[in-house]
């Protein structure tokens, strides 16, 4: 498995977790913040992701994130407009 393959998410829509947090399954490795926002349906496209990030509306692990290319891994949490997703390992 190449690094690129190992970093892709499963393509499954987020599943409902406990409370307001949803989960997104990823394979071993990482995924970029912009890709996760699109995969989790928190944004419609990369332009929208860039705008939200530029305006400080995206938090990673509770901290405002300014880099669309930030690498995320299992256990990381992302919040946009009150919607939160957590990365979990593919089952």
N, C-alpha and C positions, 0 to 999 in steps of 0.2 A: 504494500500500500504506500503510495507516495504521500509526501507531506500535504499536498493540496487535497488529495482525497481524504486524508485523515482529519482535515480541518473543516470539511463541509458538514453542515447540519443535515439531519435526516430528511428534510423537506416536509416533515409532518407539521401541521399547524400546532400552535401552542396548546397544551392541554391544561385544563383548569386545575390549579393547585389549591392549597388551603388559603382561605381568605381572598384577598384581592390579587394575590400573586399567581401568575401562570408559570408554566415551565416549558422550556424548549430543549429538546434532546439534541446533543451533538456527539459526533464520534470523537474518539481520542484526538486531542489537539486543540486548536483554537479557531475562532471565527472573528472577523473584523466587526467592529461596532456597527458600521453602516449596513453590512450584510445582515446582521442580526435584526436590526430595526425593520428591514424589509421582510425578512423571513417570519418574524413574529407579528407582522401586519400592524406595526406601530406607525409606519409611514408607508406611502404608496411608491416612492421612488427615492433614488439617491439625492436628488435635488432637495426634496423635503427633509431628508435626513440631515443634509449639510446645513440647511437653514435652522433647524431645531438645535443642532449642536452649536452653531455659530452664535445663537442667541442665549446659550447657557441653559437650555430647557431639558437637557439629557444628563442624567446622573448615572454613574457606574459605582456600585458599592457605596452609595450615599454621597458621593462627591461629584460635583459638576465636571463633566468631561468635555474637552474642546477638540479632541482628535477623532475624526471619523474613522481613521485606520487603526484605532486602538485595538490591540489583540485581547480577546476575551476567552476565558476557559471555564471549565466546569466549576460551579460554585459562585461565579460572578452573577451579580444582580444588576439589571438595567431598569431605570424608571423614566418614563416620558408622560407628561400630562396626567399624573396620578395612576398610570398603568405600569405595573411592574412585572418583569419576567426574570426568571432565574434559569441559568444554564445547568442542565443535569446530564449525566452520562447516558448514552444510548443504551436502552435495555435489550 
